[in-house]
Amino acid sequence: MELLPNEPTDLVREDNHFKELGLNIGDYRSAGAVVDLLLEHPKLMQRPVVVRGDQAVIARPSELVEELL
C-alpha cells in the first residue's frame, strides 16, 4: 500500500457488495482500516494491483500499467 500513489480508500471497490454490507467508505480512511476491511472482505479489493520495483498502480483502467512500465 505504501507504494501506491493513491489514497488507501482507492483500494476498496464501492460496488453492490459494499452497499449490501451496509459499509460507509468514510469509515475506512486510514491504511490500517482499509487493510482490516480487505482482510475481512477480500472481494472488495480493487484489482489488479501491479508492482514494479518501488512503484505500484491499481490497474484500472489498464492503461495505467503502461505508465508504470
C-alpha positions in Angstrom: 0.0 0.0 0.0 2.9 2.3 0.7 4.0 2.0 -3.0 0.7 3.3 -4.3 0.3 7.0 -5.1 -3.5 6.7 -4.3 -5.4 7.2 -1.1 -5.9 3.9 0.8 -9.7 4.1 0.1 -8.9 3.7 -3.6 -8.2 0.1 -3.0 -11.8 -0.5 -2.0 -14.4 -1.3 -4.5 -17.6 0.5 -3.7 -19.8 -1.9 -5.6 -23.1 -3.6 -4.8 -21.4 -6.0 -2.4 -20.0 -3.0 -0.5 -23.5 -1.5 -0.3 -25.1 -4.8 0.7 -22.7 -5.0 3.6 -24.0 -1.5 4.7 -20.5 -0.1 4.7 -19.5 3.6 4.6 -16.3 4.5 2.8 -15.8 7.3 5.3 -15.1 4.7 8.0 -12.0 3.5 6.1 -9.8 6.5 5.6 -6.7 5.1 7.2 -4.4 2.4 5.7 -5.0 0.2 8.7 -8.7 0.4 8.4 -8.6 -0.5 4.7 -6.3 -3.4 5.4 -8.6 -4.7 8.1 -11.6 -4.3 5.8 -10.0 -6.1 2.9 -8.8 -9.0 5.1 -12.4 -9.5 6.2 -13.9 -8.9 2.7 -11.3 -9.6 0.0 -13.9 -9.3 -2.7 -13.9 -5.6 -2.1 -10.3 -5.1 -3.2 -9.7 -3.2 -6.5 -7.7 -5.5 -8.8 -5.3 -5.9 -10.3 -2.5 -4.1 -8.4 0.7 -4.1 -10.4 4.1 -3.6 -8.7 7.3 -2.8 -10.4 10.3 -2.0 -8.3 9.4 0.7 -5.8 6.2 1.7 -7.6 2.7 0.3 -7.8 -0.5 1.1 -9.5 -4.1 0.0 -9.3 -4.5 -1.1 -12.9 -8.0 0.3 -13.6 -8.0 1.4 -16.3 -5.4 -0.9 -17.8 -3.6 2.0 -19.4 -2.2 2.9 -16.0 0.1 -0.2 -16.3 1.7 1.2 -19.4 2.7 4.3 -17.5 4.3 2.1 -14.8 6.2 0.0 -17.4 
